[in-house]
Amino acid sequence: DIVMTQSPDSLAVSLGERATINCKSSQSVLHSSNNNNYLAWYRQKPGQPPKLLIYWASTRESGVPDRFSGSGSGTDFTLTISSLQAEDVAVYYCQQYYYTPRTFGQGTRLEIK
Amino acid sequence: QVQLQQSGPGLVKPSQTLSLTCAISGDSVSSNIVTWNWIRQSPSRGLEWLGRTYYRSKWYNDYAVSVRSRITINPDTSKNQFSLQLNSVTPEDSAMYYCARAKDCSGDICYRWFDPWGQGTLVTVTS
């Protein structure tokens, strides 16, 4: 199975500051024929299921604020929150959808400093 | 807007069968462009994909190796829902269980992220 490794496990950032979460896959999730990276990011708030934020590594889901951005290619990816808001406190997960079984990172807990 | 509504018991005895149902609104379990999935989440295993069912002229299932000998996912076209059965459960099967939809591929472009998700069912395996 493809292993997704996120760093850090937890992160404390001041309101209005930038938060950066990294995700590394054990194999490339770049589809060479269409140049799409099969990588999604989710946010999970307490008591809720994960919610899709970003797919194809960098495309924001409809309704997701533009302070969220995704980048990277191949095996290394980053989720950036440009200006942290209080409602962004959550656990964030990356997930690859190139290989079966689909696999998730272990999660990064984001808190307010 | 697609919505998934889960139902089923939250308490299961060891060695018995865990059974959950996911009712679909806004889409069809028989759609030939999506898959219907079960995923669980626990502190020890994180988010773990368990399996899926999907229709492509006939019904198919794929299951995770970790549960393959114990799992069944079935569609119910009359009720537009799908179900999860996990046999011979142990306390290690205690987790939050989610159903989720994933779209499939169009040509060589695949939309296989999970969206939406059901609300989740906390299942505890205990005597």
HADDOCK unambig.tbl for C-alpha pairs under 7 A between the chains (distance, minus, plus):
assign (segid A and resid 40 and name CA) (segid B and resid 113 and name CA) 6.52 0.50 0.50
assign (segid A and resid 48 and name CA) (segid B and resid 119 and name CA) 6.72 0.50 0.50
assign (segid A and resid 49 and name CA) (segid B and resid 117 and name CA) 6.44 0.50 0.50
assign (segid A and resid 49 and name CA) (segid B and resid 119 and name CA) 6.00 0.50 0.50
assign (segid A and resid 49 and name CA) (segid B and resid 120 and name CA) 6.54 0.50 0.50
assign (segid A and resid 52 and name CA) (segid B and resid 115 and name CA) 6.47 0.50 0.50
assign (segid A and resid 97 and name CA) (segid B and resid 112 and name CA) 5.74 0.50 0.50
assign (segid A and resid 97 and name CA) (segid B and resid 113 and name CA) 6.19 0.50 0.50
assign (segid A and resid 101 and name CA) (segid B and resid 49 and name CA) 6.89 0.50 0.50
assign (segid A and resid 101 and name CA) (segid B and resid 64 and name CA) 6.59 0.50 0.50
assign (segid A and resid 102 and name CA) (segid B and resid 49 and name CA) 6.42 0.50 0.50
assign (segid A and resid 103 and name CA) (segid B and resid 48 and name CA) 6.91 0.50 0.50
assign (segid A and resid 103 and name CA) (segid B and resid 49 and name CA) 6.90 0.50 0.50
assign (segid A and resid 104 and name CA) (segid B and resid 47 and name CA) 6.17 0.50 0.50
assign (segid A and resid 106 and name CA) (segid B and resid 46 and name CA) 5.95 0.50 0.50
